[in-house]
Amino acid sequence: MTDPTDLPYRPCVGIMLLNRDSDVFVGQRLDSTLEAWQMPQGGIDPGEEPLATAIRELGEETGIAPRHVELIAEAPGEFHYDLPPELIGKVWKGKYRGQVQRWFLFRFTGRDSDIDIETAHPEFRAWRWAAADDLPTIIVPFKRGLYQQVLAAFSSHLT
């Protein structure tokens, strides 16, 4: 068996999307039966800029068109998280031990009806707006530390 520490991190972006009330978009993954929620995220394609990835992934996962978002901030630096041992070798074709992520904060300027999670390749089975302070308690436990770092990075924009 491969030693997880020998595996690289998957390059990825994360998107924190705020509505007019400063609540955060979260979705429940289709491939999980957990009652856990997460913000949109996705892998960076070779040669793709992280901001372009964030806008692409947001559209792919939520159906939100680029005209309905405004960039507020980019988190300084990168954040990492490791998969729990039981998931290593099972997700991402076993190539990665976790993800290294660049995070972007966007304001959603559209209406809820502009959100459609039934995309060409759906990732979420449900979505809702959540209070930013609730994120660490509604996320899968192995991402809790990551979400706390993201909240700290964007804290000046969340008041």
Secondary structure as GFF3:
##gff-version 3
##sequence-region A 1 159
A	DSSP	three_ten_helix	4	6	.	.	.	ID=ss1
A	DSSP	beta_strand	9	18	.	.	.	ID=ss2
A	DSSP	beta_strand	24	29	.	.	.	ID=ss3
A	DSSP	beta_strand	41	43	.	.	.	ID=ss4
A	DSSP	alpha_helix	50	62	.	.	.	ID=ss5
A	DSSP	three_ten_helix	66	68	.	.	.	ID=ss6
A	DSSP	beta_strand	69	74	.	.	.	ID=ss7
A	DSSP	beta_strand	79	82	.	.	.	ID=ss8
A	DSSP	three_ten_helix	92	94	.	.	.	ID=ss9
A	DSSP	beta_strand	98	108	.	.	.	ID=ss10
A	DSSP	three_ten_helix	112	114	.	.	.	ID=ss11
A	DSSP	beta_strand	124	130	.	.	.	ID=ss12
A	DSSP	three_ten_helix	132	134	.	.	.	ID=ss13
A	DSSP	alpha_helix	135	138	.	.	.	ID=ss14
A	DSSP	three_ten_helix	141	143	.	.	.	ID=ss15
A	DSSP	alpha_helix	144	154	.	.	.	ID=ss16
A	DSSP	three_ten_helix	155	157	.	.	.	ID=ss17
###
